[in-house]
Amino acid sequence: MPPRRRLLALALAAPCALAAGPARADPPPGERDHAGLMLRAAIGVGYQAVRGDDSPLQLSGVGFAAHLAAGWYVVPNLAVHATLWSGAAFNPSGTSPFGSVTAARNNTPWSVGRGLGLTWVCAPVHAFVSVSVGVSGLDLQTTTADIVVVARAAPGVALNVMVGKQFEMTSGWRFGVGAQGFFHRSEVTTRGAVEDVSSGGGALVGTLTYH
């Protein structure tokens, strides 16, 4: 090609090359935004305490915690989901609503929360923060002098917070570790007496997440 024609061809091609810009490589799988369906399950061990406002009721002990969430990423890395969580203290130590030391058997406070939550994920490092609020339930009984005292709880308010980190896997599933904290407050009736009871705790959990 003559020099003049070669210069003319380069001049015509230059604007197209500048408009196209440099080609973008796809981000690595671990750095892609989280989108679509989100499912999460967690289970672990922790600590739970129960306390009454107007009576000597006070229980605490080591127990188990669980967490389930199902929802959708409404924008990249931010999901809205329904959440179910629970905590229990197995044979905790403490006092009954009447001030007596409770026996070990038949004494397992169990709190449950149901609500809606948000989960934000930092995609490059697979860390996440999840906050849920909803309605609480409490199953509570104490034993005094071999007499089982059952408390009936009305629906109350519940809060759950979880932070954790996921580890890369295939097919959208990831194992991880996390820490969960929760707080419940309900109105409880024990032998005709009504009071507000608070229940709270925390746990270290293993997680399995899909997105």
Backbone as CSV, one residue per row, in Angstrom:
resi,resn,N_x,N_y,N_z,CA_x,CA_y,CA_z,C_x,C_y,C_z
1,MET,0.866,-1.184,0.000,0.000,0.000,0.000,0.900,1.231,0.000
2,PRO,0.616,2.233,-0.856,1.417,3.459,-0.884,1.364,4.158,0.464
3,PRO,2.391,4.914,0.819,2.444,5.581,2.125,1.263,6.491,2.366
4,ARG,0.806,7.233,1.317,-0.307,8.157,1.542,-1.585,7.411,1.889
5,ARG,-1.854,6.323,1.154,-3.062,5.538,1.446,-2.978,4.902,2.841
6,ARG,-1.791,4.452,3.231,-1.643,3.840,4.557,-1.929,4.868,5.647
7,LEU,-1.448,6.085,5.530,-1.715,7.136,6.503,-3.199,7.469,6.567
8,LEU,-3.868,7.481,5.387,-5.295,7.786,5.351,-6.104,6.693,6.058
9,ALA,-5.732,5.419,5.846,-6.431,4.318,6.499,-6.256,4.370,8.016
10,LEU,-5.053,4.705,8.478,-4.827,4.822,9.921,-5.621,5.963,10.516
11,ALA,-5.730,7.072,9.810,-6.494,8.225,10.306,-7.968,7.906,10.430
12,LEU,-8.510,7.128,9.481,-9.923,6.758,9.550,-10.195,5.734,10.644
13,ALA,-9.229,4.850,10.920,-9.443,3.797,11.913,-9.258,4.285,13.334
14,ALA,-8.502,5.363,13.536,-8.202,5.832,14.894,-9.436,6.201,15.688
15,PRO,-10.434,6.979,15.142,-11.612,7.311,15.945,-12.394,6.082,16.390
16,CYS,-12.481,5.046,15.535,-13.210,3.835,15.921,-12.522,3.135,17.085
17,ALA,-11.189,3.099,17.059,-10.453,2.448,18.139,-10.623,3.199,19.445
18,LEU,-10.615,4.541,19.389,-10.793,5.323,20.604,-12.196,5.171,21.167
19,ALA,-13.204,5.101,20.286,-14.591,4.950,20.747,-14.809,3.612,21.419
20,ALA,-14.169,2.578,20.880,-14.359,1.246,21.459,-13.715,1.145,22.832
21,GLY,-12.574,1.820,23.042,-11.897,1.769,24.332,-11.292,0.407,24.580
22,PRO,-10.558,0.281,25.677,-9.939,-1.005,25.998,-10.991,-2.033,26.405
23,ALA,-10.770,-3.266,26.027,-11.722,-4.342,26.362,-11.679,-4.621,27.849
24,ARG,-12.888,-4.830,28.455,-12.982,-5.125,29.886,-13.026,-6.617,30.125
25,ALA,-12.184,-7.086,30.985,-12.214,-8.505,31.336,-13.300,-8.737,32.378
26,ASP,-13.951,-9.891,32.322,-14.956,-10.241,33.329,-14.286,-10.344,34.695
27,PRO,-14.982,-9.873,35.760,-14.382,-9.991,37.095,-14.240,-11.443,37.489
28,PRO,-13.271,-11.732,38.320,-13.132,-13.118,38.805,-14.415,-13.569,39.488
29,PRO,-14.695,-14.889,39.511,-15.934,-15.379,40.117,-16.131,-14.893,41.544
30,GLY,-15.073,-14.762,42.313,-15.205,-14.345,43.698,-15.566,-12.887,43.874
31,GLU,-15.459,-12.067,42.800,-15.731,-10.644,42.924,-17.004,-10.239,42.201
32,ARG,-17.773,-11.171,41.687,-19.004,-10.832,41.007,-20.060,-10.401,42.010
33,ASP,-20.932,-9.484,41.560,-22.016,-9.035,42.416,-22.959,-10.184,42.722
34,HIS,-23.548,-10.148,43.915,-24.545,-11.135,44.303,-25.902,-10.671,43.784
35,ALA,-26.617,-11.562,43.108,-27.907,-11.207,42.514,-28.799,-12.441,42.473
36,GLY,-30.114,-12.172,42.327,-31.065,-13.266,42.202,-31.502,-13.825,43.548
37,LEU,-31.750,-15.126,43.582,-32.254,-15.803,44.776,-31.182,-15.856,45.867
38,MET,-31.631,-15.685,47.118,-30.727,-15.793,48.263,-31.344,-16.735,49.297
39,LEU,-30.586,-17.762,49.699,-30.998,-18.686,50.749,-29.858,-18.805,51.759
40,ARG,-30.213,-18.837,53.041,-29.161,-18.977,54.055,-29.680,-19.804,55.225
41,ALA,-28.855,-20.729,55.692,-29.157,-21.522,56.885,-27.931,-21.479,57.787
42,ALA,-28.182,-21.412,59.107,-27.081,-21.367,60.063,-27.481,-22.110,61.326
43,ILE,-26.505,-22.728,61.961,-26.733,-23.421,63.227,-25.447,-23.374,64.031
44,GLY,-25.587,-23.268,65.362,-24.396,-23.203,66.184,-24.725,-23.240,67.659
45,VAL,-23.735,-22.927,68.470,-23.886,-22.945,69.925,-23.617,-21.553,70.469
46,GLY,-24.269,-21.247,71.593,-24.095,-19.929,72.163,-24.593,-19.840,73.585
47,TYR,-25.077,-18.672,73.942,-25.483,-18.376,75.320,-26.792,-17.594,75.265
48,GLN,-27.698,-17.887,76.191,-28.977,-17.181,76.241,-29.328,-16.849,77.683
49,ALA,-29.949,-15.678,77.874,-30.389,-15.248,79.189,-31.819,-14.741,79.102
50,VAL,-32.596,-14.984,80.164,-33.987,-14.538,80.266,-34.133,-13.791,81.580
51,ARG,-34.844,-12.661,81.529,-34.999,-11.856,82.751,-36.365,-11.200,82.768
52,GLY,-37.017,-11.230,83.935,-38.299,-10.575,84.113,-38.145,-9.181,84.687
53,ASP,-39.065,-8.268,84.317,-38.998,-6.893,84.808,-39.472,-6.768,86.257
54,ASP,-40.515,-7.527,86.621,-41.188,-7.310,87.903,-41.113,-8.494,88.851
55,SER,-40.293,-9.476,88.543,-40.175,-10.647,89.415,-38.712,-11.079,89.469
56,PRO,-38.378,-12.006,90.368,-36.987,-12.487,90.439,-36.580,-13.392,89.284
57,LEU,-37.456,-13.596,88.303,-37.134,-14.500,87.197,-35.820,-14.107,86.543
58,GLN,-34.888,-15.062,86.516,-33.592,-14.834,85.876,-32.978,-16.181,85.534
59,LEU,-32.804,-16.445,84.253,-32.246,-17.708,83.787,-31.144,-17.438,82.779
60,SER,-30.121,-18.270,82.766,-29.069,-18.130,81.768,-28.325,-19.444,81.624
61,GLY,-27.792,-19.669,80.442,-27.044,-20.889,80.212,-26.620,-21.065,78.777
62,VAL,-25.827,-22.076,78.547,-25.338,-22.414,77.206,-26.432,-23.165,76.465
63,GLY,-26.546,-22.900,75.182,-27.581,-23.570,74.407,-27.259,-23.591,72.933
64,PHE,-28.316,-23.620,72.113,-28.144,-23.753,70.685,-28.881,-22.612,69.990
65,ALA,-28.450,-22.286,68.781,-29.076,-21.217,67.993,-29.195,-21.665,66.542
66,ALA,-30.237,-21.184,65.865,-30.457,-21.510,64.451,-31.001,-20.284,63.730
67,HIS,-30.860,-20.290,62.412,-31.234,-19.126,61.604,-31.555,-19.605,60.186
68,LEU,-32.678,-19.147,59.631,-33.053,-19.428,58.242,-33.476,-18.132,57.573
69,ALA,-33.066,-17.935,56.330,-33.458,-16.743,55.575,-33.664,-17.123,54.111
70,ALA,-34.694,-16.541,53.490,-34.975,-16.774,52.069,-35.482,-15.479,51.464
71,GLY,-34.858,-15.048,50.366,-35.274,-13.797,49.761,-34.658,-13.584,48.398
72,TRP,-34.496,-12.301,48.033,-34.060,-11.927,46.692,-33.192,-10.681,46.760
73,TYR,-32.158,-10.639,45.918,-31.322,-9.448,45.831,-32.047,-8.398,45.005
74,VAL,-32.533,-7.339,45.659,-33.285,-6.295,44.960,-32.358,-5.381,44.176
75,VAL,-31.154,-5.199,44.628,-30.067,-4.547,43.893,-28.834,-5.406,44.129
76,PRO,-27.794,-5.266,43.321,-26.602,-6.101,43.532,-26.087,-6.010,44.963
77,ASN,-25.911,-7.166,45.577,-25.324,-7.312,46.910,-26.229,-6.903,48.066
78,LEU,-27.491,-6.542,47.800,-28.423,-6.193,48.875,-29.703,-7.009,48.710
79,ALA,-29.960,-7.900,49.679,-31.118,-8.794,49.597,-32.154,-8.437,50.651
80,VAL,-33.419,-8.607,50.287,-34.546,-8.530,51.221,-35.054,-9.947,51.414
81,HIS,-35.311,-10.350,52.662,-35.668,-11.747,52.894,-36.582,-11.913,54.103
82,ALA,-37.297,-13.019,54.101,-38.002,-13.479,55.296,-37.006,-14.233,56.157
83,THR,-37.119,-14.059,57.486,-36.136,-14.638,58.395,-36.836,-15.350,59.547
84,LEU,-36.300,-16.494,59.906,-36.742,-17.246,61.076,-35.500,-17.581,61.895
85,TRP,-35.536,-17.240,63.189,-34.386,-17.549,64.031,-34.854,-18.010,65.410
86,SER,-33.984,-18.711,66.105,-34.353,-19.231,67.424,-33.115,-19.435,68.278
87,GLY,-33.346,-19.475,69.584,-32.283,-19.754,70.534,-32.853,-20.477,71.738
88,ALA,-32.064,-21.314,72.363,-32.514,-22.059,73.532,-31.339,-22.253,74.478
89,ALA,-31.647,-22.217,75.778,-30.643,-22.509,76.807,-31.034,-23.806,77.490
90,PHE,-30.176,-24.815,77.402,-30.505,-26.124,77.948,-30.178,-26.184,79.441
91,ASN,-31.216,-26.464,80.254,-31.051,-26.588,81.702,-30.248,-25.436,82.298
92,PRO,-30.723,-24.206,82.114,-29.964,-23.066,82.621,-30.079,-22.946,84.139
93,SER,-29.195,-22.179,84.721,-29.255,-21.889,86.148,-29.970,-20.563,86.360
94,GLY,-30.551,-20.377,87.549,-31.220,-19.123,87.838,-32.323,-19.281,88.853
95,THR,-33.233,-18.314,88.857,-34.343,-18.310,89.796,-35.664,-18.261,89.058
96,SER,-36.699,-18.810,89.679,-38.040,-18.825,89.115,-38.712,-17.468,89.341
97,PRO,-39.914,-17.254,88.787,-40.618,-15.998,89.048,-40.938,-15.772,90.515
98,PHE,-40.838,-16.817,91.341,-41.168,-16.694,92.755,-39.932,-16.639,93.637
99,GLY,-38.760,-16.526,93.021,-37.531,-16.342,93.774,-36.833,-17.606,94.184
100,SER,-37.359,-18.775,93.854,-36.727,-20.040,94.230,-35.729,-20.463,93.158
101,VAL,-34.687,-21.162,93.596,-33.713,-21.700,92.642,-34.389,-22.772,91.815
102,THR,-34.221,-22.709,90.501,-34.876,-23.671,89.627,-34.085,-24.961,89.543
103,ALA,-34.812,-26.071,89.417,-34.167,-27.364,89.206,-33.685,-27.462,87.765
104,ALA,-32.760,-28.387,87.519,-32.169,-28.492,86.185,-33.158,-29.035,85.158
105,ARG,-34.018,-29.979,85.554,-34.872,-30.617,84.566,-36.084,-29.732,84.234
106,ASN,-36.645,-29.992,83.088,-37.852,-29.278,82.633,-37.680,-27.768,82.684
107,ASN,-36.529,-27.292,82.251,-36.249,-25.868,82.384,-35.456,-25.395,81.171
108,THR,-36.125,-25.279,80.053,-35.458,-24.910,78.808,-36.171,-23.734,78.153
109,PRO,-35.757,-22.496,78.394,-36.366,-21.364,77.693,-36.020,-21.414,76.206
110,TRP,-37.046,-21.230,75.389,-36.873,-21.314,73.943,-37.513,-20.081,73.321
111,SER,-36.730,-19.271,72.652,-37.252,-18.060,72.013,-37.159,-18.193,70.496
112,VAL,-38.175,-17.656,69.821,-38.261,-17.739,68.361,-38.619,-16.369,67.815
113,GLY,-38.024,-16.000,66.701,-38.353,-14.752,66.014,-38.702,-15.014,64.564
114,ARG,-39.708,-14.301,64.075,-40.121,-14.388,62.664,-40.276,-12.979,62.136
115,GLY,-39.649,-12.689,60.998,-39.759,-11.328,60.496,-39.138,-11.147,59.132
116,LEU,-38.825,-9.890,58.829,-38.211,-9.507,57.559,-36.844,-8.906,57.834
117,GLY,-35.939,-9.106,56.866,-34.593,-8.613,57.071,-33.919,-8.142,55.802
118,LEU,-32.758,-7.527,55.991,-31.884,-7.091,54.905,-30.511,-7.716,55.099
119,THR,-29.909,-8.133,54.010,-28.532,-8.639,54.044,-27.709,-7.902,53.003
120,TRP,-26.600,-7.329,53.437,-25.665,-6.682,52.517,-24.391,-7.504,52.474
121,VAL,-23.890,-7.734,51.263,-22.691,-8.550,51.056,-21.589,-7.702,50.445
122,CYS,-20.400,-7.770,51.015,-19.215,-7.170,50.405,-18.607,-8.237,49.483
123,ALA,-18.907,-8.132,48.198,-18.604,-9.207,47.253,-17.132,-9.607,47.194
124,PRO,-16.180,-8.674,47.162,-14.781,-9.112,46.993,-14.272,-10.015,48.105
125,VAL,-14.773,-9.822,49.335,-14.253,-10.618,50.454,-15.300,-11.575,51.014
126,HIS,-16.516,-11.593,50.444,-17.598,-12.496,50.866,-18.035,-12.276,52.312
127,ALA,-17.859,-11.075,52.835,-18.350,-10.765,54.172,-19.775,-10.232,54.057
128,PHE,-20.601,-10.475,55.088,-21.983,-10.005,55.024,-22.459,-9.528,56.390
129,VAL,-23.457,-8.652,56.352,-24.141,-8.167,57.541,-25.629,-8.345,57.296
130,SER,-26.344,-8.915,58.279,-27.773,-9.170,58.147,-28.495,-8.660,59.383
131,VAL,-29.599,-7.909,59.171,-30.416,-7.387,60.264,-31.868,-7.737,59.975
132,SER,-32.555,-8.324,60.966,-33.963,-8.696,60.821,-34.744,-8.227,62.039
133,VAL,-35.991,-7.805,61.812,-36.899,-7.441,62.893,-38.205,-8.192,62.671
134,GLY,-38.918,-8.462,63.762,-40.160,-9.200,63.595,-40.878,-9.441,64.904
135,VAL,-41.617,-10.537,64.945,-42.455,-10.918,66.072,-41.778,-12.057,66.827
136,SER,-41.779,-11.957,68.146,-41.111,-12.970,68.961,-42.120,-13.899,69.612
137,GLY,-41.644,-15.090,69.940,-42.384,-16.040,70.749,-41.452,-16.606,71.796
138,LEU,-41.995,-16.968,72.946,-41.176,-17.476,74.038,-41.868,-18.654,74.696
139,ASP,-41.158,-19.759,74.815,-41.631,-20.945,75.517,-40.793,-21.070,76.785
140,LEU,-41.458,-20.948,77.954,-40.703,-20.870,79.197,-41.407,-21.642,80.302
141,GLN,-40.635,-22.463,81.020,-41.149,-23.102,82.232,-40.013,-23.279,83.224
142,THR,-40.345,-23.186,84.494,-39.361,-23.369,85.556,-39.870,-24.439,86.517
143,THR,-38.956,-24.975,87.304,-39.321,-26.027,88.254,-38.926,-25.592,89.661
144,THR,-39.895,-25.559,90.557,-39.662,-25.183,91.940,-40.267,-26.246,92.840
145,ALA,-39.465,-26.850,93.686,-39.929,-27.905,94.601,-40.670,-28.990,93.841
146,ASP,-40.098,-29.391,92.714,-40.661,-30.445,91.868,-42.004,-30.079,91.253
147,ILE,-42.362,-28.816,91.283,-43.594,-28.343,90.640,-43.204,-27.544,89.401
148,VAL,-43.708,-27.968,88.252,-43.395,-27.283,86.997,-44.307,-26.059,86.847
149,VAL,-43.704,-24.902,86.673,-44.436,-23.655,86.498,-44.314,-23.241,85.031
150,VAL,-45.447,-23.226,84.325,-45.450,-22.905,82.903,-45.833,-21.429,82.720
151,ALA,-45.063,-20.723,81.915,-45.355,-19.330,81.603,-45.871,-19.237,80.176
152,ARG,-46.899,-18.432,79.986,-47.484,-18.247,78.658,-47.119,-16.858,78.154
153,ALA,-46.471,-16.817,76.976,-45.981,-15.557,76.425,-46.836,-15.101,75.253
154,ALA,-47.204,-13.825,75.265,-47.888,-13.219,74.122,-46.845,-12.837,73.065
155,PRO,-47.253,-12.695,71.799,-46.296,-12.257,70.780,-45.683,-10.908,71.146
156,GLY,-44.388,-10.789,70.946,-43.680,-9.554,71.270,-42.836,-9.079,70.106
157,VAL,-41.796,-8.336,70.413,-40.914,-7.788,69.377,-39.590,-8.548,69.399
158,ALA,-38.955,-8.645,68.248,-37.718,-9.420,68.133,-36.746,-8.729,67.182
159,LEU,-35.470,-8.849,67.482,-34.393,-8.299,66.659,-33.303,-9.343,66.522
160,ASN,-32.768,-9.471,65.319,-31.677,-10.413,65.051,-30.618,-9.726,64.212
161,VAL,-29.362,-9.903,64.595,-28.228,-9.349,63.845,-27.214,-10.465,63.624
162,MET,-26.740,-10.581,62.396,-25.726,-11.596,62.087,-24.648,-10.981,61.205
163,VAL,-23.394,-11.300,61.504,-22.266,-10.936,60.650,-21.492,-12.208,60.359
164,GLY,-20.875,-12.271,59.193,-20.145,-13.487,58.868,-19.312,-13.356,57.620
165,LYS,-18.680,-14.457,57.277,-17.847,-14.529,56.075,-18.114,-15.851,55.382
166,GLN,-18.239,-15.782,54.061,-18.459,-16.975,53.252,-17.166,-17.358,52.543
167,PHE,-17.089,-18.638,52.176,-15.921,-19.132,51.458,-16.365,-19.669,50.103
168,GLU,-15.618,-19.335,49.066,-15.993,-19.629,47.682,-16.179,-21.120,47.443
169,MET,-17.304,-21.436,46.768,-17.571,-22.800,46.339,-18.142,-22.753,44.932
170,THR,-18.581,-23.892,44.433,-19.153,-23.956,43.098,-20.664,-24.011,43.168
171,SER,-21.308,-23.784,42.025,-22.762,-23.918,41.869,-23.555,-22.985,42.768
172,GLY,-22.971,-21.860,43.168,-23.706,-20.866,43.935,-23.772,-21.107,45.421
173,TRP,-23.282,-22.242,45.926,-23.334,-22.545,47.357,-22.015,-22.163,48.020
174,ARG,-22.117,-21.643,49.251,-20.922,-21.276,50.009,-21.100,-21.641,51.479
175,PHE,-20.084,-22.286,52.040,-20.016,-22.466,53.486,-19.429,-21.205,54.101
176,GLY,-19.692,-21.009,55.384,-19.140,-19.845,56.047,-19.210,-19.970,57.549
177,VAL,-18.761,-18.922,58.222,-18.835,-18.831,59.678,-19.415,-17.467,60.012
178,GLY,-20.056,-17.388,61.182,-20.665,-16.126,61.551,-20.933,-16.037,63.042
179,ALA,-21.386,-14.871,63.457,-21.812,-14.614,64.827,-23.214,-14.036,64.784
180,GLN,-24.100,-14.577,65.602,-25.488,-14.131,65.634,-25.840,-13.600,67.026
181,GLY,-26.528,-12.470,67.066,-27.044,-11.931,68.308,-28.533,-11.665,68.158
182,PHE,-29.309,-11.868,69.224,-30.748,-11.643,69.128,-31.286,-11.086,70.446
183,PHE,-32.416,-10.407,70.347,-33.096,-9.848,71.509,-34.594,-9.972,71.293
184,HIS,-35.301,-10.497,72.313,-36.754,-10.656,72.264,-37.363,-10.026,73.509
185,ARG,-38.573,-9.496,73.356,-39.297,-8.957,74.516,-40.770,-9.304,74.368
186,SER,-41.314,-9.947,75.388,-42.697,-10.404,75.338,-43.377,-10.172,76.683
187,GLU,-44.703,-10.141,76.636,-45.509,-10.084,77.850,-45.847,-11.509,78.271
188,VAL,-45.486,-11.872,79.500,-45.594,-13.248,79.969,-46.540,-13.323,81.154
189,THR,-47.383,-14.345,81.147,-48.308,-14.593,82.258,-47.890,-15.853,82.994
190,THR,-47.656,-15.729,84.302,-47.275,-16.864,85.145,-48.221,-16.923,86.341
191,ARG,-49.089,-17.926,86.377,-50.044,-18.096,87.461,-50.840,-16.822,87.731
192,GLY,-51.304,-16.205,86.676,-52.136,-15.019,86.802,-51.372,-13.711,86.862
193,ALA,-50.063,-13.750,87.107,-49.253,-12.536,87.159,-48.681,-12.237,85.778
194,VAL,-48.759,-10.973,85.384,-48.301,-10.561,84.057,-47.099,-9.631,84.200
195,GLU,-46.077,-9.888,83.412,-44.912,-9.009,83.401,-44.228,-9.067,82.035
196,ASP,-43.377,-8.073,81.771,-42.574,-8.068,80.553,-41.290,-8.852,80.795
197,VAL,-40.973,-9.728,79.871,-39.785,-10.573,79.986,-38.887,-10.342,78.771
198,SER,-37.612,-10.159,79.034,-36.624,-9.976,77.966,-35.784,-11.233,77.821
199,SER,-35.484,-11.575,76.590,-34.648,-12.731,76.297,-33.625,-12.328,75.244
200,GLY,-32.387,-12.642,75.493,-31.356,-12.284,74.538,-30.195,-13.245,74.589
201,GLY,-29.374,-13.208,73.564,-28.226,-14.099,73.540,-27.394,-13.926,72.293
202,GLY,-26.385,-14.752,72.191,-25.497,-14.737,71.032,-24.963,-16.127,70.766
203,ALA,-24.443,-16.326,69.574,-23.950,-17.648,69.201,-22.930,-17.537,68.079
204,LEU,-22.039,-18.498,68.043,-21.156,-18.703,66.897,-21.787,-19.789,66.034
205,VAL,-21.908,-19.530,64.741,-22.655,-20.434,63.874,-21.852,-20.764,62.619
206,GLY,-22.179,-21.906,62.057,-21.731,-22.253,60.713,-22.853,-21.946,59.743
207,THR,-22.536,-21.432,58.582,-23.564,-21.013,57.620,-23.410,-21.748,56.287
208,LEU,-24.541,-21.892,55.602,-24.590,-22.398,54.236,-25.469,-21.453,53.458
209,THR,-24.921,-20.808,52.428,-25.614,-19.754,51.701,-25.648,-20.072,50.212
210,TYR,-26.787,-19.757,49.587,-26.908,-19.873,48.132,-27.258,-18.516,47.557
211,HIS,-26.593,-18.153,46.463,-26.960,-16.947,45.704,-26.358,-17.037,44.314
